Amino acid sequence: MTPNKWFELIILLLIFTSSAMLVIDTPLIDPNSTKQKILTTIDFVHTVLFTVEMLIKVIGLGFFTNSLKDNNLRPYIRSTWNVLDFFVVMSSLIELLMKF
């Protein structure tokens, strides 16, 4: 976890909105419809924001090691939640790259 509560609150809001978009999205929507284009754009924005969040944490915490004095701030990849976050962000980026 990061020490900034606003950062955590914004990320939780993004997770909530991303989850809500998963509920709305369905393979039955016409790929050329306006609704699908909006959902695709929102998905792209979420991917960018989650990537920025991951990069901020990696820069702040270090990826494998860090020299921070606070023992509660372990390196990014040493937290189970961050491993899950890394996997989800990388999967989203791969999906995004495969679309182009």
PyMOL commands that place a pseudoatom at each C-alpha (Angstrom):
pseudoatom trace, name=CA, resn=MET, resi=1, chain=A, elem=C, hetatm=0, pos=[0.000, 0.000, 0.000]
pseudoatom trace, name=CA, resn=THR, resi=2, chain=A, elem=C, hetatm=0, pos=[1.090, 3.542, -0.612]
pseudoatom trace, name=CA, resn=PRO, resi=3, chain=A, elem=C, hetatm=0, pos=[1.158, 6.106, 2.172]
pseudoatom trace, name=CA, resn=ASN, resi=4, chain=A, elem=C, hetatm=0, pos=[-0.980, 8.612, 0.250]
pseudoatom trace, name=CA, resn=LYS, resi=5, chain=A, elem=C, hetatm=0, pos=[-4.700, 8.130, 0.979]
pseudoatom trace, name=CA, resn=TRP, resi=6, chain=A, elem=C, hetatm=0, pos=[-5.814, 10.255, -2.006]
pseudoatom trace, name=CA, resn=PHE, resi=7, chain=A, elem=C, hetatm=0, pos=[-3.797, 8.083, -4.350]
pseudoatom trace, name=CA, resn=GLU, resi=8, chain=A, elem=C, hetatm=0, pos=[-5.424, 4.954, -2.893]
pseudoatom trace, name=CA, resn=LEU, resi=9, chain=A, elem=C, hetatm=0, pos=[-8.902, 6.505, -3.107]
pseudoatom trace, name=CA, resn=ILE, resi=10, chain=A, elem=C, hetatm=0, pos=[-8.466, 7.448, -6.770]
pseudoatom trace, name=CA, resn=ILE, resi=11, chain=A, elem=C, hetatm=0, pos=[-7.170, 3.964, -7.619]
pseudoatom trace, name=CA, resn=LEU, resi=12, chain=A, elem=C, hetatm=0, pos=[-10.106, 2.344, -5.808]
pseudoatom trace, name=CA, resn=LEU, resi=13, chain=A, elem=C, hetatm=0, pos=[-12.478, 4.579, -7.768]
pseudoatom trace, name=CA, resn=LEU, resi=14, chain=A, elem=C, hetatm=0, pos=[-10.771, 3.491, -11.001]
pseudoatom trace, name=CA, resn=ILE, resi=15, chain=A, elem=C, hetatm=0, pos=[-11.088, -0.170, -9.992]
pseudoatom trace, name=CA, resn=PHE, resi=16, chain=A, elem=C, hetatm=0, pos=[-14.784, 0.362, -9.285]
pseudoatom trace, name=CA, resn=THR, resi=17, chain=A, elem=C, hetatm=0, pos=[-15.437, 2.074, -12.623]
pseudoatom trace, name=CA, resn=SER, resi=18, chain=A, elem=C, hetatm=0, pos=[-13.398, -0.541, -14.483]
pseudoatom trace, name=CA, resn=SER, resi=19, chain=A, elem=C, hetatm=0, pos=[-15.421, -3.300, -12.841]
pseudoatom trace, name=CA, resn=ALA, resi=20, chain=A, elem=C, hetatm=0, pos=[-18.648, -1.528, -13.739]
pseudoatom trace, name=CA, resn=MET, resi=21, chain=A, elem=C, hetatm=0, pos=[-17.501, -1.362, -17.363]
pseudoatom trace, name=CA, resn=LEU, resi=22, chain=A, elem=C, hetatm=0, pos=[-16.932, -5.136, -17.317]
pseudoatom trace, name=CA, resn=VAL, resi=23, chain=A, elem=C, hetatm=0, pos=[-20.562, -5.584, -16.277]
pseudoatom trace, name=CA, resn=ILE, resi=24, chain=A, elem=C, hetatm=0, pos=[-21.792, -3.378, -19.119]
pseudoatom trace, name=CA, resn=ASP, resi=25, chain=A, elem=C, hetatm=0, pos=[-19.584, -4.918, -21.820]
pseudoatom trace, name=CA, resn=THR, resi=26, chain=A, elem=C, hetatm=0, pos=[-20.857, -7.989, -23.660]
pseudoatom trace, name=CA, resn=PRO, resi=27, chain=A, elem=C, hetatm=0, pos=[-19.743, -9.834, -26.802]
pseudoatom trace, name=CA, resn=LEU, resi=28, chain=A, elem=C, hetatm=0, pos=[-23.251, -9.358, -28.212]
pseudoatom trace, name=CA, resn=ILE, resi=29, chain=A, elem=C, hetatm=0, pos=[-22.720, -5.624, -28.799]
pseudoatom trace, name=CA, resn=ASP, resi=30, chain=A, elem=C, hetatm=0, pos=[-22.171, -4.699, -32.433]
pseudoatom trace, name=CA, resn=PRO, resi=31, chain=A, elem=C, hetatm=0, pos=[-18.428, -3.926, -32.800]
pseudoatom trace, name=CA, resn=ASN, resi=32, chain=A, elem=C, hetatm=0, pos=[-19.229, -0.893, -34.964]
pseudoatom trace, name=CA, resn=SER, resi=33, chain=A, elem=C, hetatm=0, pos=[-21.813, 0.613, -32.609]
pseudoatom trace, name=CA, resn=THR, resi=34, chain=A, elem=C, hetatm=0, pos=[-21.294, 3.863, -30.740]
pseudoatom trace, name=CA, resn=LYS, resi=35, chain=A, elem=C, hetatm=0, pos=[-21.723, 2.029, -27.437]
pseudoatom trace, name=CA, resn=GLN, resi=36, chain=A, elem=C, hetatm=0, pos=[-18.843, -0.332, -28.244]
pseudoatom trace, name=CA, resn=LYS, resi=37, chain=A, elem=C, hetatm=0, pos=[-16.630, 2.550, -29.358]
pseudoatom trace, name=CA, resn=ILE, resi=38, chain=A, elem=C, hetatm=0, pos=[-17.296, 4.355, -26.068]
pseudoatom trace, name=CA, resn=LEU, resi=39, chain=A, elem=C, hetatm=0, pos=[-16.568, 1.185, -24.068]
pseudoatom trace, name=CA, resn=THR, resi=40, chain=A, elem=C, hetatm=0, pos=[-13.333, 0.668, -26.013]
pseudoatom trace, name=CA, resn=THR, resi=41, chain=A, elem=C, hetatm=0, pos=[-12.253, 4.246, -25.341]
pseudoatom trace, name=CA, resn=ILE, resi=42, chain=A, elem=C, hetatm=0, pos=[-13.028, 3.954, -21.622]
pseudoatom trace, name=CA, resn=ASP, resi=43, chain=A, elem=C, hetatm=0, pos=[-11.098, 0.667, -21.509]
pseudoatom trace, name=CA, resn=PHE, resi=44, chain=A, elem=C, hetatm=0, pos=[-8.125, 2.376, -23.153]
pseudoatom trace, name=CA, resn=VAL, resi=45, chain=A, elem=C, hetatm=0, pos=[-8.243, 5.217, -20.603]
pseudoatom trace, name=CA, resn=HIS, resi=46, chain=A, elem=C, hetatm=0, pos=[-8.400, 2.730, -17.719]
pseudoatom trace, name=CA, resn=THR, resi=47, chain=A, elem=C, hetatm=0, pos=[-5.428, 0.818, -19.130]
pseudoatom trace, name=CA, resn=VAL, resi=48, chain=A, elem=C, hetatm=0, pos=[-3.382, 4.019, -19.412]
pseudoatom trace, name=CA, resn=LEU, resi=49, chain=A, elem=C, hetatm=0, pos=[-4.290, 5.140, -15.886]
pseudoatom trace, name=CA, resn=PHE, resi=50, chain=A, elem=C, hetatm=0, pos=[-3.546, 1.742, -14.350]
pseudoatom trace, name=CA, resn=THR, resi=51, chain=A, elem=C, hetatm=0, pos=[-0.214, 1.671, -16.199]
pseudoatom trace, name=CA, resn=VAL, resi=52, chain=A, elem=C, hetatm=0, pos=[0.643, 5.111, -14.807]
pseudoatom trace, name=CA, resn=GLU, resi=53, chain=A, elem=C, hetatm=0, pos=[-0.342, 3.907, -11.319]
pseudoatom trace, name=CA, resn=MET, resi=54, chain=A, elem=C, hetatm=0, pos=[1.917, 0.883, -11.666]
pseudoatom trace, name=CA, resn=LEU, resi=55, chain=A, elem=C, hetatm=0, pos=[4.832, 3.014, -12.892]
pseudoatom trace, name=CA, resn=ILE, resi=56, chain=A, elem=C, hetatm=0, pos=[4.411, 5.490, -10.013]
pseudoatom trace, name=CA, resn=LYS, resi=57, chain=A, elem=C, hetatm=0, pos=[4.532, 2.612, -7.528]
pseudoatom trace, name=CA, resn=VAL, resi=58, chain=A, elem=C, hetatm=0, pos=[7.539, 1.007, -9.238]
pseudoatom trace, name=CA, resn=ILE, resi=59, chain=A, elem=C, hetatm=0, pos=[9.429, 4.318, -9.220]
pseudoatom trace, name=CA, resn=GLY, resi=60, chain=A, elem=C, hetatm=0, pos=[8.467, 5.058, -5.616]
pseudoatom trace, name=CA, resn=LEU, resi=61, chain=A, elem=C, hetatm=0, pos=[8.986, 1.588, -4.156]
pseudoatom trace, name=CA, resn=GLY, resi=62, chain=A, elem=C, hetatm=0, pos=[11.524, 0.050, -6.499]
pseudoatom trace, name=CA, resn=PHE, resi=63, chain=A, elem=C, hetatm=0, pos=[10.686, -3.046, -8.498]
pseudoatom trace, name=CA, resn=PHE, resi=64, chain=A, elem=C, hetatm=0, pos=[12.690, -5.779, -6.705]
pseudoatom trace, name=CA, resn=THR, resi=65, chain=A, elem=C, hetatm=0, pos=[14.524, -3.844, -3.989]
pseudoatom trace, name=CA, resn=ASN, resi=66, chain=A, elem=C, hetatm=0, pos=[14.465, -0.438, -2.363]
pseudoatom trace, name=CA, resn=SER, resi=67, chain=A, elem=C, hetatm=0, pos=[16.488, 1.555, 0.132]
pseudoatom trace, name=CA, resn=LEU, resi=68, chain=A, elem=C, hetatm=0, pos=[13.511, 2.987, 1.999]
pseudoatom trace, name=CA, resn=LYS, resi=69, chain=A, elem=C, hetatm=0, pos=[13.828, 3.129, 5.786]
pseudoatom trace, name=CA, resn=ASP, resi=70, chain=A, elem=C, hetatm=0, pos=[10.117, 2.353, 6.310]
pseudoatom trace, name=CA, resn=ASN, resi=71, chain=A, elem=C, hetatm=0, pos=[9.775, -1.435, 6.651]
pseudoatom trace, name=CA, resn=ASN, resi=72, chain=A, elem=C, hetatm=0, pos=[6.080, -1.262, 5.697]
pseudoatom trace, name=CA, resn=LEU, resi=73, chain=A, elem=C, hetatm=0, pos=[6.983, -0.109, 2.171]
pseudoatom trace, name=CA, resn=ARG, resi=74, chain=A, elem=C, hetatm=0, pos=[8.279, -3.250, 0.542]
pseudoatom trace, name=CA, resn=PRO, resi=75, chain=A, elem=C, hetatm=0, pos=[9.460, -3.263, -3.080]
pseudoatom trace, name=CA, resn=TYR, resi=76, chain=A, elem=C, hetatm=0, pos=[6.652, -3.329, -5.648]
pseudoatom trace, name=CA, resn=ILE, resi=77, chain=A, elem=C, hetatm=0, pos=[6.915, -6.971, -6.718]
pseudoatom trace, name=CA, resn=ARG, resi=78, chain=A, elem=C, hetatm=0, pos=[7.207, -8.218, -3.108]
pseudoatom trace, name=CA, resn=SER, resi=79, chain=A, elem=C, hetatm=0, pos=[3.532, -7.491, -2.431]
pseudoatom trace, name=CA, resn=THR, resi=80, chain=A, elem=C, hetatm=0, pos=[0.948, -10.067, -3.513]
pseudoatom trace, name=CA, resn=TRP, resi=81, chain=A, elem=C, hetatm=0, pos=[-1.520, -7.336, -4.490]
pseudoatom trace, name=CA, resn=ASN, resi=82, chain=A, elem=C, hetatm=0, pos=[1.108, -5.658, -6.632]
pseudoatom trace, name=CA, resn=VAL, resi=83, chain=A, elem=C, hetatm=0, pos=[1.938, -8.960, -8.351]
pseudoatom trace, name=CA, resn=LEU, resi=84, chain=A, elem=C, hetatm=0, pos=[-1.749, -9.241, -9.244]
pseudoatom trace, name=CA, resn=ASP, resi=85, chain=A, elem=C, hetatm=0, pos=[-1.749, -5.581, -10.340]
pseudoatom trace, name=CA, resn=PHE, resi=86, chain=A, elem=C, hetatm=0, pos=[1.335, -6.192, -12.513]
pseudoatom trace, name=CA, resn=PHE, resi=87, chain=A, elem=C, hetatm=0, pos=[-0.266, -9.236, -14.149]
pseudoatom trace, name=CA, resn=VAL, resi=88, chain=A, elem=C, hetatm=0, pos=[-3.519, -7.388, -14.889]
pseudoatom trace, name=CA, resn=VAL, resi=89, chain=A, elem=C, hetatm=0, pos=[-1.740, -4.306, -16.282]
pseudoatom trace, name=CA, resn=MET, resi=90, chain=A, elem=C, hetatm=0, pos=[0.573, -6.412, -18.464]
pseudoatom trace, name=CA, resn=SER, resi=91, chain=A, elem=C, hetatm=0, pos=[-2.410, -8.434, -19.740]
pseudoatom trace, name=CA, resn=SER, resi=92, chain=A, elem=C, hetatm=0, pos=[-4.274, -5.222, -20.564]
pseudoatom trace, name=CA, resn=LEU, resi=93, chain=A, elem=C, hetatm=0, pos=[-1.260, -3.790, -22.379]
pseudoatom trace, name=CA, resn=ILE, resi=94, chain=A, elem=C, hetatm=0, pos=[-0.798, -6.997, -24.400]
pseudoatom trace, name=CA, resn=GLU, resi=95, chain=A, elem=C, hetatm=0, pos=[-4.495, -6.953, -25.320]
pseudoatom trace, name=CA, resn=LEU, resi=96, chain=A, elem=C, hetatm=0, pos=[-4.192, -3.307, -26.329]
pseudoatom trace, name=CA, resn=LEU, resi=97, chain=A, elem=C, hetatm=0, pos=[-1.118, -3.993, -28.476]
pseudoatom trace, name=CA, resn=MET, resi=98, chain=A, elem=C, hetatm=0, pos=[-2.836, -6.935, -30.187]
pseudoatom trace, name=CA, resn=LYS, resi=99, chain=A, elem=C, hetatm=0, pos=[-5.675, -4.647, -31.316]
pseudoatom trace, name=CA, resn=PHE, resi=100, chain=A, elem=C, hetatm=0, pos=[-3.239, -2.543, -33.362]
for i in range(1, 100): cmd.bond("trace and resi %d" % i, "trace and resi %d" % (i + 1))
show_as sticks, trace
zoom trace
